[in-house]
């Protein structure tokens, strides 16, 4: 996957920054509050984003302390920082599309 420690550090830094910016962006925009699980609890949108940011920072601490392997940290960071927030966006968009399609077929 990577040949040197420099390559690993560069890949980790890239994933860390993208993950952190993703969670901060969703927090500032407020997009997380439209998720179906959060919609029933309107006060939890900031808490979910803060939890995501905390988990991304926890991955950085685990990498710094080298408590687990390098591949595991990169995989955790990619899942927590990219797959989960963008998966929420995909779920919200699919739910809106299905709702609009269902309403248009009944008219």
Secondary structure, DSSP 8 states (H G I E B T S, - for coil): --SSHHHHHHHHHHHHHHHHHHHHHHHHHTGGGGSHHHHTSGGGHHHHHHHHHHHHHHHHHHHHHT-S-HHHHHHHHHIIIIIHHHHHHHHHHHHHHHHHHHHHHH-
